[in-house]
Amino acid sequence: MGHLHRGGVLAAALTLLLATSTAAAGAPAAGADRYRNPVSAGFADTFADPAVVRGDDGLWYAFGTSDPLREGERQAHRVPIARSADLVDWTFVGDAFAPDQRPPFAEPGAAFWAPDVRRVADRWVMYVTVTDTTVSGDTFDTAIGAATAPTPAGPWTFSDTPVVAPRPGGGGGYLWTIDPSQFTDTDGRSYLYFGSYYGGISVTELSPDGLHAVGAPSLVAVDNKFEGGYVLRHDGWYWLFASTANCCAGPATGYSVQVGRARDPRGPFVDRDGQRLDASRAGGTPVLTQNGNRWIGTGHNAVVTDLSGQDWIAYHAIDRADPYLDEPFGINERPMLLDRLDWVDGWPTVNAGAGPSDRARPAPVTTGRIDARFDTADLAGWRAGGGHWRVSGGVLSGTGTLTARAGIGGDVRAEADLRPAGAGTAGLRLGRVEVTVGGGRLTARESGGATASVPLPARLDRTGRYNLAVEVRDHQLVAELSPARLGDQLAVVALTLTRPAAGPLALRADGGPAEFDNVSAAALYRPVRHPVAPPRVGPVPSRYSDEFSDGLDPAWQWIRPNPAATVSGGALRWPVESTDLVGTGNTAGVLLRDAPAGDYVAETKVTLDLGEDVVRNYQQAGLVAYVDDDRFARLAQVAIWNTRQVEYGYELPFAGQPVYGGSIVGTPATTTWLRLAHHVDRATGEHEFRAGSSRDGTHWTWGAVWTFPADTTPRIGLVAHGGATPAVTAEFDYLRFHR
């Protein structure tokens, strides 16, 4: 999203800085075998809410929220566009919109946030948040607008009416109609996902031209937890990626990405534990969260696939040593990062669960053994086997067979952008296997073997340009047709081969001249099979633990004692206080004890009956790693408006005042198990605390890492505060330290 946030213990609105800037477009840089985050460093200090597509020219285009790009610039761009040949080195192209360009329903001061760019038939459509409209005097009566262009670089022209108009909120103001993301299904229907903390994430069907909402929207992710939705289809499931917590809390930002899956694009989406994303106790399986290195606030993602078939996640993050673009508490500096997205045990996770990278890593594959863009008329790398072929305007067209002279072998991914003749067929041949588009079907056939075929959507534009991708791994072939390689397949066909599809790559066209572009063949990526191991949980030394079996252990120390907290019957019972630990008030009681040296895992089991669906801000109970009242990390099950969440909040002193933010870790039950895994970084001496939660004490969800300086000595404790009405008592069964 842009600069506003809602939810957690803090809610705030940052001032918009609106202006314009222009710069000359440059040529994309050369490819690289390795890269280092942030990938936007070559043209921008901040590039939030990135969307990435591959254009018809074979280059990659990225679009960002309307912020200044550089420190000291102090002028907001109007959807800045960057271009790259390799997804790593990016060059600024220009702004999508001129200083005086806006849709008729936008106020003159409106900003444009969180663009999403898709191919719809033979043009590109950008969906974008319009922050201020003419509907009312409210300066945040947001809407989803659309603009169209012949290429990702533009020129972009706004549609006159919003795709989704401002929506009045039941509690006042307007629901946050922001963060659009489009998706096209296998029946040809297109959908738009949109929304944020005030109102939740909804989905609506779109008209065939993609410019108008159709019918009533439905909720897919609960309010007060999710925003920045992004949907793709993988292995027959629809996957909703969504960002949680606060996007923009400077050095305390805990933004992260979670996911749920469904069998229908309208949901219901559930996480790995079967918890729904649209429930009060909202689920969400972590995909990307901070790991203790320089990057925090990792969120608002897009997904792209390289030429080897490997998926990559583009997102923004904050360097905790440089959290603001200029002065403290101004615009958060959120450059664009890129990391490998793995599917381990069927679920997506970044770098096998290791999280954001800050060191040199293998780069995406953006060229292949065969890589034909047809920028010239030279077809020296190909040989014709009948028919007629020619290159014009950067596109190959012809009939018959055209075979690449370069050989391919082993597991391979081949793809091409193609446009079949009206009643003809077009496709790719890999040795003994041919995959074609035509006759209303996507068909794969092995010479002398089996054939598999699936229908294309009835509403498909038969004159449009589409991407055909074919992957062969061992004896299994999977082919998919999509508008623009963004995980929204129009058709998928699978075929088990009698033997590997060895042989040359060829282009095939029958029944009339077909068009081809961006033809490639590259070694197929090797999938990651095993995730990074979770924190080790060892035995429990009795010296550092308390089972609350015989009063309160003398090792405990109180900060602001609460005589109402008592120990009996093997439990600590603590009525939730009408106090807080955030900010300068510091009225909450904290029950602390020293932690063992070195690595350990602190664990508690807490029962807190907060009910569901009703507002009980911000009653909570759980663990805390505590240095003092202005530096702590608090892991608690908490009521945040109508939701129940496990929030991992963090406060630290910055620029003369305490700053608070948080991340979300798992889904609470009435009884929730909580863990803080402590590790000392050998290079920096910093204390790293990774949070985990469980609904049963057996299956754990691990989340974000917050860090403490090397010269501090954090203690571990318990808290129960946030509001005394209605009265509720937290019950802690124990505090254990695992070594």
PERARA-V689842 format. One record per residue. N is the residue number from 0. BURIAL is + if it has 9 or more other C-alpha atoms within 8 Angstrom, else -. Layout:
BEGIN
n: {N | N}
burial: {BURIAL | BURIAL}
END
This chain:
BEGIN
n: {0 | 1 | 2 | 3 | 4 | 5 | 6 | 7 | 8 | 9 | 10 | 11 | 12 | 13 | 14 | 15 | 16 | 17 | 18 | 19 | 20 | 21 | 22 | 23 | 24 | 25 | 26 | 27 | 28 | 29 | 30 | 31 | 32 | 33 | 34 | 35 | 36 | 37 | 38 | 39 | 40 | 41 | 42 | 43 | 44 | 45 | 46 | 47 | 48 | 49 | 50 | 51 | 52 | 53 | 54 | 55 | 56 | 57 | 58 | 59 | 60 | 61 | 62 | 63 | 64 | 65 | 66 | 67 | 68 | 69 | 70 | 71 | 72 | 73 | 74 | 75 | 76 | 77 | 78 | 79 | 80 | 81 | 82 | 83 | 84 | 85 | 86 | 87 | 88 | 89 | 90 | 91 | 92 | 93 | 94 | 95 | 96 | 97 | 98 | 99 | 100 | 101 | 102 | 103 | 104 | 105 | 106 | 107 | 108 | 109 | 110 | 111 | 112 | 113 | 114 | 115 | 116 | 117 | 118 | 119 | 120 | 121 | 122 | 123 | 124 | 125 | 126 | 127 | 128 | 129 | 130 | 131 | 132 | 133 | 134 | 135 | 136 | 137 | 138 | 139 | 140 | 141 | 142 | 143 | 144 | 145 | 146 | 147 | 148 | 149 | 150 | 151 | 152 | 153 | 154 | 155 | 156 | 157 | 158 | 159 | 160 | 161 | 162 | 163 | 164 | 165 | 166 | 167 | 168 | 169 | 170 | 171 | 172 | 173 | 174 | 175 | 176 | 177 | 178 | 179 | 180 | 181 | 182 | 183 | 184 | 185 | 186 | 187 | 188 | 189 | 190 | 191 | 192 | 193 | 194 | 195 | 196 | 197 | 198 | 199 | 200 | 201 | 202 | 203 | 204 | 205 | 206 | 207 | 208 | 209 | 210 | 211 | 212 | 213 | 214 | 215 | 216 | 217 | 218 | 219 | 220 | 221 | 222 | 223 | 224 | 225 | 226 | 227 | 228 | 229 | 230 | 231 | 232 | 233 | 234 | 235 | 236 | 237 | 238 | 239 | 240 | 241 | 242 | 243 | 244 | 245 | 246 | 247 | 248 | 249 | 250 | 251 | 252 | 253 | 254 | 255 | 256 | 257 | 258 | 259 | 260 | 261 | 262 | 263 | 264 | 265 | 266 | 267 | 268 | 269 | 270 | 271 | 272 | 273 | 274 | 275 | 276 | 277 | 278 | 279 | 280 | 281 | 282 | 283 | 284 | 285 | 286 | 287 | 288 | 289 | 290 | 291 | 292 | 293 | 294 | 295 | 296 | 297 | 298 | 299 | 300 | 301 | 302 | 303 | 304 | 305 | 306 | 307 | 308 | 309 | 310 | 311 | 312 | 313 | 314 | 315 | 316 | 317 | 318 | 319 | 320 | 321 | 322 | 323 | 324 | 325 | 326 | 327 | 328 | 329 | 330 | 331 | 332 | 333 | 334 | 335 | 336 | 337 | 338 | 339 | 340 | 341 | 342 | 343 | 344 | 345 | 346 | 347 | 348 | 349 | 350 | 351 | 352 | 353 | 354 | 355 | 356 | 357 | 358 | 359 | 360 | 361 | 362 | 363 | 364 | 365 | 366 | 367 | 368 | 369 | 370 | 371 | 372 | 373 | 374 | 375 | 376 | 377 | 378 | 379 | 380 | 381 | 382 | 383 | 384 | 385 | 386 | 387 | 388 | 389 | 390 | 391 | 392 | 393 | 394 | 395 | 396 | 397 | 398 | 399 | 400 | 401 | 402 | 403 | 404 | 405 | 406 | 407 | 408 | 409 | 410 | 411 | 412 | 413 | 414 | 415 | 416 | 417 | 418 | 419 | 420 | 421 | 422 | 423 | 424 | 425 | 426 | 427 | 428 | 429 | 430 | 431 | 432 | 433 | 434 | 435 | 436 | 437 | 438 | 439 | 440 | 441 | 442 | 443 | 444 | 445 | 446 | 447 | 448 | 449 | 450 | 451 | 452 | 453 | 454 | 455 | 456 | 457 | 458 | 459 | 460 | 461 | 462 | 463 | 464 | 465 | 466 | 467 | 468 | 469 | 470 | 471 | 472 | 473 | 474 | 475 | 476 | 477 | 478 | 479 | 480 | 481 | 482 | 483 | 484 | 485 | 486 | 487 | 488 | 489 | 490 | 491 | 492 | 493 | 494 | 495 | 496 | 497 | 498 | 499 | 500 | 501 | 502 | 503 | 504 | 505 | 506 | 507 | 508 | 509 | 510 | 511 | 512 | 513 | 514 | 515 | 516 | 517 | 518 | 519 | 520 | 521 | 522 | 523 | 524 | 525 | 526 | 527 | 528 | 529 | 530 | 531 | 532 | 533 | 534 | 535 | 536 | 537 | 538 | 539 | 540 | 541 | 542 | 543 | 544 | 545 | 546 | 547 | 548 | 549 | 550 | 551 | 552 | 553 | 554 | 555 | 556 | 557 | 558 | 559 | 560 | 561 | 562 | 563 | 564 | 565 | 566 | 567 | 568 | 569 | 570 | 571 | 572 | 573 | 574 | 575 | 576 | 577 | 578 | 579 | 580 | 581 | 582 | 583 | 584 | 585 | 586 | 587 | 588 | 589 | 590 | 591 | 592 | 593 | 594 | 595 | 596 | 597 | 598 | 599 | 600 | 601 | 602 | 603 | 604 | 605 | 606 | 607 | 608 | 609 | 610 | 611 | 612 | 613 | 614 | 615 | 616 | 617 | 618 | 619 | 620 | 621 | 622 | 623 | 624 | 625 | 626 | 627 | 628 | 629 | 630 | 631 | 632 | 633 | 634 | 635 | 636 | 637 | 638 | 639 | 640 | 641 | 642 | 643 | 644 | 645 | 646 | 647 | 648 | 649 | 650 | 651 | 652 | 653 | 654 | 655 | 656 | 657 | 658 | 659 | 660 | 661 | 662 | 663 | 664 | 665 | 666 | 667 | 668 | 669 | 670 | 671 | 672 | 673 | 674 | 675 | 676 | 677 | 678 | 679 | 680 | 681 | 682 | 683 | 684 | 685 | 686 | 687 | 688 | 689 | 690 | 691 | 692 | 693 | 694 | 695 | 696 | 697 | 698 | 699 | 700 | 701 | 702 | 703 | 704 | 705 | 706 | 707 | 708 | 709 | 710 | 711 | 712 | 713 | 714 | 715 | 716 | 717 | 718 | 719 | 720 | 721 | 722 | 723 | 724 | 725 | 726 | 727 | 728 | 729 | 730 | 731 | 732 | 733 | 734 | 735 | 736 | 737 | 738}
burial: {+ | + | + | + | + | + | + | + | - | - | - | - | - | - | - | - | - | + | + | + | - | - | - | - | - | - | - | + | + | - | + | - | - | - | + | + | + | + | + | + | - | - | + | + | + | + | + | + | + | + | + | + | + | + | + | - | - | + | + | + | + | + | + | + | + | + | + | + | + | + | + | - | - | + | + | + | + | + | + | + | + | + | + | + | + | + | + | + | + | + | + | + | + | + | + | + | + | - | - | - | - | - | + | - | + | + | - | - | - | + | + | + | + | + | + | + | + | + | + | + | + | - | + | + | + | + | + | + | + | + | + | + | + | - | - | - | - | - | - | - | + | + | + | + | + | + | + | + | + | + | + | + | + | - | - | + | - | + | + | - | - | + | + | + | + | + | + | - | + | - | - | - | + | + | + | + | + | + | + | + | + | + | + | + | + | + | + | + | + | + | + | + | + | + | + | + | + | + | + | + | + | + | + | + | + | + | + | - | - | + | + | + | + | - | - | - | - | - | + | + | + | + | + | + | + | + | + | + | + | + | + | + | + | - | - | - | + | + | + | + | + | + | + | + | + | + | + | + | + | + | + | + | + | + | + | + | + | + | + | + | + | + | + | - | - | - | + | + | + | + | + | + | - | - | + | + | + | + | + | + | + | + | + | + | + | + | + | + | + | + | + | + | - | + | + | + | + | + | + | + | + | + | + | + | + | + | + | + | + | + | + | + | + | + | + | + | + | + | + | + | - | + | + | + | + | - | - | - | - | + | + | + | + | + | + | + | + | + | + | + | + | + | + | + | - | - | - | + | + | + | + | + | + | - | + | + | + | + | - | + | - | - | + | + | + | + | + | + | + | + | + | - | + | + | - | - | - | - | - | - | - | + | + | + | - | - | + | - | + | - | + | - | - | + | + | + | + | + | + | + | + | + | + | + | - | - | + | + | - | + | + | + | + | + | + | + | + | + | + | + | + | - | + | + | + | + | + | + | + | + | + | + | + | + | + | + | + | + | - | + | + | + | + | + | + | + | - | - | - | + | + | + | + | + | - | + | + | - | - | - | - | - | - | - | + | + | + | + | + | + | + | + | + | - | + | + | + | + | + | + | + | + | + | + | + | + | - | + | + | + | + | + | + | + | + | - | + | - | - | + | + | + | + | + | + | + | + | + | + | + | + | + | + | + | + | + | + | + | + | + | + | + | + | + | - | - | - | + | - | - | - | - | - | - | - | - | - | - | - | + | + | - | - | + | + | + | + | + | + | - | - | - | - | - | - | + | - | + | - | - | - | - | - | - | + | - | + | + | - | + | + | + | + | + | + | + | + | + | + | + | + | + | + | - | - | + | - | + | + | + | + | + | + | + | + | - | - | - | + | + | + | + | + | + | + | + | + | + | + | + | - | + | - | - | + | + | + | + | + | + | + | + | + | + | + | + | + | - | + | + | + | + | + | + | + | + | + | + | + | + | + | + | + | + | + | + | + | + | + | + | + | + | + | - | - | - | - | + | + | + | + | + | + | + | + | + | + | + | - | + | + | + | + | + | + | + | + | + | + | + | + | - | - | - | + | + | + | + | + | + | + | + | + | + | + | - | - | - | - | + | + | + | + | + | + | + | + | + | - | - | - | - | - | + | + | + | + | + | + | + | + | + | + | + | - | - | - | + | + | + | + | + | + | + | + | + | + | + | +}
END
